[in-house]
Amino acid sequence: MEINGVAHVMLTVSDFATCLPFYEQLLGFLGLRTIIRADGMLYCVGGRT
């Protein structure tokens, strides 16, 4: 079986506000763009990881 990408990832963190800038930057670097940034949730789409 060949794996050619990742469809969904859900992460749980202990301090969302502190982790948010890191994950936004990382996911942006991977080609994803933020669609929803809400209390306790970051939803990004796009890119091919």
Secondary structure as the mmCIF struct_conf table of DSSP 4:
data_model
#
loop_
_struct_conf.conf_type_id
_struct_conf.id
_struct_conf.beg_label_comp_id
_struct_conf.beg_label_asym_id
_struct_conf.beg_label_seq_id
_struct_conf.end_label_comp_id
_struct_conf.end_label_asym_id
_struct_conf.end_label_seq_id
BEND BEND1 SER A 14 SER A 14
HELX_RH_AL_P HELX_RH_AL_P1 PHE A 16 PHE A 29
TURN_TY1_P TURN_TY1_P1 LEU A 30 GLY A 31
STRN STRN1 ARG A 33 ALA A 38
TURN_TY1_P TURN_TY1_P2 ASP A 39 GLY A 40
STRN STRN2 MET A 41 VAL A 45
BEND BEND2 GLY A 47 GLY A 47
#
